[in-house]
Amino acid sequence: MFRNVAELVSLAEQKQVKIAEIMIQQEVEVTGLSREDIIAKMDNNLQVMEQAVERGLQGVKSQTGLTGGDAVLLQNYIKSGKALSGPLLLDAVSKAMATNEVNAAMGVICATPTAGSAGVVPGTLFAVKEQLNPTRQDMIEYLFTAAAFGFVIANNATVAGAAGGCQAEVGSAAGMAAASIVEMAGGTPKQAAEAMAISLKNMLGLVCDPVAGLVEVPCVKRNAMGASNALTAADMALAGITSRIPADEVIAAMYAIGQTMPSSLRETGEGGLAATPTGRRLEAEIFGQPKPKLKDYLV
Amino acid sequence: MKYRSAFDIIGPVMIGPSSSHTAGAARIGRVARNLFEKQPKRVVISLYGSFAKTYKGHGTDLALVAGLLDFDTFDERIRDSLAIAEKAGMEVVFRPEEAVPDHPNTVKLKLYDDDSEMEVVGISIGGGTIEIKEINSFQLKLSGDPAILVFHQDRFGVISFVTSVLSKYEINIGHMEVARKEKGETAIMIIEVDQRIDEDVLEELRKLSNVNRVIKIVD
């Protein structure tokens, strides 16, 4: 069983297989299930992701009305041909938001690694799919590659916003997606690890400060930026750029930063954007009970 | 290692909005119901930390009750679980607590019916993965994976009788833990197994002397 990114990369290099293959082999060992069953199970998760993106692209609204419809706005903008940052990147951003808009509307999604960060991995997958034309098997492998890196992060740090802030959720998701994009684009296991490191490094310190404690604001747009971060990091790694700080040390830093974050910035809805005047007003409108304001500006 | 499977990371398939506060909560509720072995008539739910602060926004309350009704994480009825519970005759009380827990996502469920009660403490550690930390004040660690719980008298030989039965049915033990509150009093065995446990195995375990209760926890 691999315990860290270094072991994961070296296993893949020794066996001369993809990271995805190492994850599949380990899953067979740990669960005792057949390879076919494991692939079928991941295929099922892939279908849930596809359906969530489709639903989000048709336009959804959450019960509070705080989120929904932005994925559609962005698709329309891409179609207008005026987009500055490139259609593939914006497609990933739109599809990441689509997933999280469905999540906020209490629709069915697949947590990757969490529900609040469920948009990044599928968002990037269904965008790069348009250019790389992967087989179904390649798409399933994309998810196993993401799982392998997420597995290392979850076991050595955390993927819970309540424990480590948004860097642990969208940060982890972006790192996972970056590695998967690299592998699908034909990069090496080492390059996948570099992409993960570059991506997660640039999410360090991100707090979890949901308005009214809801997985809506800023979560949907954090997934948008997570997808954009993942694609940029993947392209950087594929260009041969490496991270000066190794992936495992970036993960350790993320964990250490999470542990020193005040609880007001770890999914309590007490600090950050949640404590802004607008955040408090929205909270009062939704739950009808404004919280004490005095300490809001002290956190 | 806290996480063992690729599907702990890519998964679960669930109703939003939060894997820890919705899906994890549903799983804790379901394990509690499983442990209680029937639908409780009354449940007092104490919420701690982030659970206490944000349970309404995340649908943690809906999810816990859905789990107590034996619904899975992707069951669309989660959204209406409070009304379904009321119809089913299950009274639920929520208590957001001020006490600071060891883990930010902690919940204590007290389940009651006419002649029995049980207390279960669970934590949701991220991505929908959970741990049960306490059952009736026994400190333990249960992941929600398939397992057998044996409540027994703290006497010599009981563990060996139990494992002999499992060995007879060719059931392999992946992880085992024994806990007790006081020497010679009630104790508990938590046995995580690799194979499916059929009802006749449980029946045979229940017949052993000094064994008070045997519960199967399914995935």
Interface residues (C-beta under 8 A of the other chain):
Chain A: M1 R3 M23 I24 Q26 E27 V30 T31 G32 I38 K41 M42 N44 N45 V48 V102 N103 A104 A105 M106 G107 V108 I109 C110 A111 T112 P113 T114 A115 G116 A118 V121 L143 F144 A146 A147 A148 G150 F151 A154 N155 T158 V159 A160 G161 A162 A163 A168 M176 P210 A212 G213 L214 V215 E216 S263 R266 E267 T268 G269 E270 I286 F287
Chain B: M1 K2 Y3 R4 S5 A6 F7 D8 I9 I10 G11 P12 V13 M14 I15 G16 P17 S18 S19 S20 H21 T22 A23 G49 S50 K53 T54 K56 G57 H58 G59 F74 E76 I78 R79 H103 P104 N105 S124 I125 G126 G127 G128 T129 D194
